[in-house]
Structure formats: structure tokens, C-alpha cells
Amino acid sequence: MNDWEYEYDGLNRLVAATSVFELDYIYDALGNRAQQTENTVTPSYTYNNMMRLTSKTVAEY
């Protein structure tokens, strides 16, 4: 079993989670998650005008 450590910003949003691997989060000006880095993979997120997630894009290497 792996223990997780969590880190939050001043607005109480999750910005990092660490265990065997690390997750880092970046938010846009509206508070939507804009990026989530999983070790070295960084997908990006887009939202519609109702603040609903519409896509997650992962770069191909």
C-alpha cells in the first residue's frame, strides 16, 4: 500500500499529490484545472462557457 501526500494552494485547490509518482496541477484564472502533470506527461484541459470539461489532450512523443 502506498501513502499519498497532498498539497493545496491558498484557495484550497489540490496542486500536488505525491506517492510512488507525482501529480502536479495548474489552474486557469477561472479556477478550472488547466494542466495535470503525471510525472513527465502533461495533458491539457479545455472547458466550454458553462465551465464543463470538454476535452483532455495528451501530447504524443
Backbone as a chain_set.jsonl record, in Angstrom:
{"seq": "MNDWEYEYDGLNRLVAATSVFELDYIYDALGNRAQQTENTVTPSYTYNNMMRLTSKTVAEY", "coords": {"N": [[0.843, -1.178, 0.0], [0.535, 2.21, -0.837], [1.388, 5.336, 0.538], [-0.024, 8.586, 0.297], [0.838, 12.017, -0.196], [-0.53, 15.231, 0.035], [-0.838, 18.482, -1.429], [-2.049, 21.78, -1.132], [-3.264, 24.886, -2.549], [-3.645, 28.437, -1.721], [-6.342, 28.809, -2.191], [-7.464, 26.483, -1.517], [-7.251, 24.473, -3.425], [-6.267, 21.451, -4.925], [-2.888, 21.07, -5.607], [-0.731, 19.402, -5.795], [0.075, 15.935, -5.628], [1.669, 13.286, -4.142], [3.224, 10.144, -4.309], [4.26, 7.034, -5.138], [4.625, 8.019, -7.641], [4.408, 11.382, -9.008], [1.91, 13.901, -9.064], [1.046, 16.981, -10.476], [-0.78, 20.034, -10.453], [-2.211, 22.701, -12.351], [-4.11, 25.665, -12.441], [-6.543, 27.61, -14.291], [-7.46, 31.129, -14.739], [-10.126, 31.154, -14.031], [-10.406, 29.185, -12.225], [-10.551, 26.608, -13.137], [-9.139, 23.381, -13.706], [-6.276, 23.476, -15.538], [-3.98, 22.153, -16.322], [-2.523, 18.954, -15.722], [0.138, 17.363, -14.491], [1.575, 14.285, -14.83], [4.052, 12.698, -13.55], [6.153, 12.966, -16.074], [4.358, 13.475, -18.087], [2.128, 15.707, -19.529], [-1.033, 16.469, -19.807], [-3.446, 18.7, -21.344], [-6.336, 20.703, -20.578], [-9.583, 21.674, -21.767], [-12.415, 23.857, -21.509], [-15.973, 24.476, -21.756], [-18.269, 27.311, -22.207], [-19.885, 26.985, -20.023], [-18.328, 26.132, -18.045], [-17.721, 23.443, -18.113], [-15.829, 20.513, -18.491], [-14.499, 19.837, -21.635], [-12.557, 18.656, -23.195], [-9.585, 16.628, -23.033], [-6.268, 16.695, -23.684], [-3.432, 14.908, -24.661], [-0.072, 15.142, -25.348], [1.638, 13.533, -28.005], [4.597, 11.664, -28.072]], "CA": [[0.0, 0.0, 0.0], [1.312, 3.442, -0.954], [0.858, 6.526, 1.196], [-0.044, 9.784, -0.53], [0.951, 13.33, 0.422], [-1.274, 16.194, -0.764], [-0.503, 19.891, -1.228], [-3.134, 22.651, -1.582], [-2.915, 26.3, -2.638], [-4.378, 29.318, -0.822], [-7.775, 28.7, -2.47], [-7.815, 25.115, -1.134], [-7.272, 23.605, -4.604], [-5.176, 20.482, -4.962], [-1.837, 21.45, -6.553], [0.232, 18.304, -5.937], [-0.149, 14.682, -4.906], [2.909, 12.529, -4.297], [3.333, 8.791, -3.755], [5.299, 6.408, -5.948], [4.823, 9.004, -8.692], [3.957, 12.714, -8.601], [0.919, 14.614, -9.862], [1.036, 18.422, -10.232], [-1.942, 20.649, -11.075], [-2.205, 24.137, -12.606], [-5.473, 26.13, -12.675], [-6.668, 28.851, -15.053], [-7.95, 32.275, -13.969], [-11.492, 30.888, -13.577], [-10.373, 28.113, -11.234], [-10.612, 25.293, -13.778], [-7.848, 22.714, -13.849], [-5.773, 23.698, -16.885], [-2.978, 21.12, -16.594], [-2.192, 17.964, -14.695], [1.359, 16.676, -14.893], [1.752, 12.97, -14.225], [5.489, 12.51, -13.748], [6.607, 13.848, -17.154], [3.286, 13.598, -19.075], [1.306, 16.861, -19.178], [-2.21, 16.723, -20.635], [-4.087, 19.996, -21.128], [-7.784, 20.602, -20.498], [-10.368, 22.808, -22.247], [-13.749, 23.931, -20.918], [-16.921, 25.286, -22.507], [-18.668, 28.526, -21.492], [-20.6, 26.604, -18.804], [-17.274, 25.637, -17.153], [-17.689, 21.984, -18.139], [-14.684, 19.959, -19.208], [-14.881, 19.363, -22.962], [-11.518, 17.801, -23.771], [-8.294, 16.418, -22.385], [-5.327, 16.406, -24.755], [-2.11, 14.455, -24.232], [0.878, 15.216, -26.463], [2.284, 12.29, -28.428], [6.051, 11.821, -28.194]], "C": [[0.889, 1.242, 0.0], [0.619, 4.58, -0.222], [0.956, 7.705, 0.238], [0.145, 11.012, 0.337], [0.281, 14.322, -0.519], [-0.852, 17.606, -0.41], [-1.61, 20.744, -1.845], [-2.653, 24.097, -1.65], [-3.775, 27.117, -1.675], [-5.882, 29.309, -1.03], [-8.291, 27.293, -2.196], [-7.992, 24.188, -2.339], [-6.069, 22.678, -4.537], [-4.155, 20.915, -6.003], [-0.787, 20.364, -6.719], [-0.212, 17.117, -5.099], [1.06, 13.807, -5.189], [2.805, 11.184, -3.6], [4.503, 8.145, -4.476], [5.623, 7.314, -7.135], [4.217, 10.314, -8.232], [2.949, 13.273, -9.586], [0.992, 16.088, -9.483], [-0.114, 19.029, -11.024], [-1.744, 22.148, -11.217], [-3.632, 24.527, -12.973], [-5.471, 27.411, -13.495], [-7.263, 29.946, -14.166], [-9.36, 32.069, -13.424], [-11.559, 29.762, -12.556], [-10.516, 26.723, -11.804], [-9.225, 24.679, -13.839], [-7.414, 22.839, -15.303], [-4.754, 22.638, -17.284], [-2.851, 20.194, -15.403], [-0.96, 17.238, -15.196], [1.481, 15.387, -14.102], [3.172, 12.527, -14.53], [5.941, 13.43, -14.865], [5.558, 14.03, -18.241], [2.351, 14.723, -18.636], [0.141, 17.016, -20.145], [-2.734, 18.134, -20.377], [-5.598, 19.813, -21.232], [-8.421, 21.832, -21.113], [-11.785, 22.685, -21.699], [-14.657, 24.756, -21.814], [-17.34, 26.49, -21.671], [-19.498, 28.244, -20.241], [-19.653, 25.977, -17.787], [-17.251, 24.11, -17.065], [-16.503, 21.523, -18.975], [-15.148, 19.404, -20.545], [-13.809, 18.509, -23.616], [-10.293, 17.727, -22.872], [-7.354, 15.973, -23.493], [-3.977, 16.024, -24.169], [-1.203, 14.461, -25.451], [1.476, 13.847, -26.733], [3.779, 12.553, -28.585], [6.611, 10.746, -29.076]], "O": [[1.87, 1.317, 0.741], [-0.591, 4.764, -0.347], [1.907, 7.808, -0.537], [-0.326, 11.054, 1.474], [0.491, 14.27, -1.73], [-0.547, 17.906, 0.744], [-2.061, 20.465, -2.956], [-1.752, 24.494, -0.911], [-4.546, 26.552, -0.9], [-6.63, 29.747, -0.156], [-9.404, 26.942, -2.586], [-8.777, 23.241, -2.293], [-4.98, 23.088, -4.135], [-4.509, 21.111, -7.165], [-0.023, 20.393, -7.684], [-0.787, 17.266, -4.021], [1.433, 13.61, -6.346], [2.361, 11.091, -2.456], [5.62, 8.659, -4.429], [6.768, 7.369, -7.581], [3.578, 10.364, -7.182], [3.112, 13.136, -10.799], [0.999, 16.42, -8.297], [-0.396, 18.595, -12.141], [-1.186, 22.796, -10.331], [-4.297, 23.814, -13.725], [-4.533, 28.205, -13.42], [-7.536, 29.719, -12.988], [-9.755, 32.731, -12.464], [-12.639, 29.42, -12.074], [-10.594, 25.751, -11.053], [-8.238, 25.395, -14.008], [-8.108, 22.362, -16.201], [-4.672, 22.265, -18.455], [-3.04, 20.585, -14.252], [-1.014, 16.565, -16.226], [1.49, 15.391, -12.871], [3.464, 12.044, -15.623], [6.103, 14.624, -14.609], [5.841, 14.688, -19.243], [1.838, 14.71, -17.517], [0.298, 17.631, -21.2], [-2.495, 18.7, -19.311], [-6.079, 18.889, -21.888], [-7.871, 22.928, -21.004], [-12.291, 21.589, -21.457], [-14.19, 25.628, -22.547], [-16.84, 26.683, -20.563], [-19.786, 29.163, -19.475], [-20.086, 25.373, -16.805], [-16.813, 23.55, -16.06], [-16.217, 22.081, -20.035], [-16.076, 18.597, -20.598], [-14.115, 17.714, -24.505], [-10.012, 18.623, -22.076], [-7.617, 14.978, -24.169], [-3.442, 16.713, -23.301], [-1.526, 13.854, -26.472], [1.783, 13.095, -25.808], [4.174, 13.561, -29.17], [7.82, 10.702, -29.305]]}, "num_chains": 1, "name": "protein.A"}
